[in-house]
Amino acid sequence: QVQVVESGGGLVQAGGSLRLSCAASGSISSINVMAWYRQAPGKQRAFVAGITSGGNTNYADSVQGRFTISRDNAKNMGHLQMNSLKPEDTAVYYCQVNIPYTYWGQGTQVTVST
């Protein structure tokens, strides 16, 4: 039984910043990959960023240089720092936890206004 909960979403103006958090709890020995996905209105869920247990990161081209993914292995927690936000970043953001079984959070809404 693993639970994943995102937080930190909200409404911001273009150019602003948000910090999303992902908290995993339950029967967890260690998390392999933690990742963030997003789903914009009318579109399919898309990869945003991922981080391995060793700290290796990967980003979608659309967020490279603006977003930073991090994790705290001891707390089973991850974060996504989002800077220079654009209206195109508007979406529901989901945390994916791989143990390597996959678990998803419920999502947190990020809305970027012009």
DAWO-V105245 format. One record per residue. N is the residue number from 1. PSI is psi in whole degrees, 0 to 359 (* if undefined). Layout:
BEGIN
N_PSI + N_PSI
END
This chain:
BEGIN
1_110 + 2_134 + 3_140 + 4_127 + 5_124 + 6_154 + 7_166 + 8_355 + 9_169 + 10_193 + 11_125 + 12_159 + 13_155 + 14_136 + 15_349 + 16_185 + 17_153 + 18_151 + 19_113 + 20_147 + 21_148 + 22_119 + 23_122 + 24_139 + 25_166 + 26_214 + 27_88 + 28_123 + 29_309 + 30_151 + 31_126 + 32_280 + 33_135 + 34_134 + 35_161 + 36_135 + 37_163 + 38_153 + 39_112 + 40_159 + 41_129 + 42_7 + 43_164 + 44_160 + 45_135 + 46_148 + 47_139 + 48_305 + 49_153 + 50_155 + 51_134 + 52_172 + 53_334 + 54_357 + 55_4 + 56_137 + 57_157 + 58_141 + 59_148 + 60_147 + 61_326 + 62_341 + 63_357 + 64_130 + 65_347 + 66_326 + 67_148 + 68_125 + 69_142 + 70_169 + 71_155 + 72_100 + 73_324 + 74_329 + 75_359 + 76_46 + 77_145 + 78_162 + 79_152 + 80_107 + 81_121 + 82_115 + 83_164 + 84_49 + 85_145 + 86_156 + 87_329 + 88_345 + 89_353 + 90_124 + 91_170 + 92_126 + 93_131 + 94_139 + 95_132 + 96_128 + 97_126 + 98_126 + 99_3 + 100_3 + 101_146 + 102_133 + 103_147 + 104_146 + 105_179 + 106_347 + 107_152 + 108_135 + 109_130 + 110_122 + 111_125 + 112_118 + 113_158 + 114_*
END
